[in-house]
Amino acid sequence: MNGVDPYAYMQQVAVRMNELTSRNEIETVLDELEYLFEVIPPDMQDNAEKLISMLREKLVNAS
């Protein structure tokens, strides 16, 4: 994820949230967001936490 714009990536995830239905897709995006969370500025972490929480919820119900 080197050179990724964290704002743009989180926006893409938010837009695609309803499209993410398979366990594999959700886990991939969740892994990417969790990595991104570690390297983004603290002022962006709240939004990342919200997306991570939403993805974890989706993962519970994914097939």
C-alpha positions in Angstrom: 0.0 0.0 0.0 3.0 2.2 -0.5 2.0 5.6 -2.0 -1.7 5.1 -1.3 -3.7 8.2 -0.4 -5.4 7.1 2.9 -8.3 9.6 2.4 -9.0 8.3 -1.1 -8.7 4.6 0.0 -11.0 5.0 2.9 -13.5 6.8 0.7 -13.4 4.0 -1.8 -14.0 1.4 0.9 -17.0 3.4 2.2 -18.5 3.6 -1.3 -17.9 -0.1 -1.9 -19.1 -1.2 1.5 -22.4 -2.6 0.3 -20.7 -4.5 -2.6 -18.3 -6.3 -0.2 -20.2 -9.5 0.5 -17.8 -12.4 0.3 -15.6 -13.4 3.3 -12.5 -13.2 1.1 -13.2 -9.7 -0.1 -14.1 -8.4 3.4 -11.0 -10.0 4.9 -8.7 -8.5 2.3 -10.1 -5.0 2.7 -10.1 -5.4 6.5 -6.4 -6.4 6.4 -5.6 -3.4 4.3 -7.4 -1.0 6.5 -5.9 -2.4 9.7 -2.4 -1.9 8.1 -3.4 1.6 7.0 -4.6 2.4 10.5 -1.1 1.8 11.9 0.5 4.3 9.5 -2.1 7.1 9.2 -2.1 10.2 11.3 -4.1 10.1 14.5 -6.7 12.5 13.2 -7.7 10.0 10.6 -7.9 7.0 12.9 -11.4 7.6 14.0 -12.8 7.2 10.5 -10.6 4.2 9.9 -11.9 2.7 13.1 -15.5 3.1 12.0 -14.8 1.4 8.7 -12.9 -1.4 10.4 -15.8 -1.9 12.8 -18.3 -2.0 9.9 -16.2 -4.6 8.1 -15.9 -6.8 11.2 -19.6 -6.7 11.5 -20.0 -7.7 7.9 -17.5 -10.5 8.3 -19.6 -12.1 11.0 -22.5 -12.4 8.5 -20.4 -13.2 5.4 -20.5 -16.5 3.7 
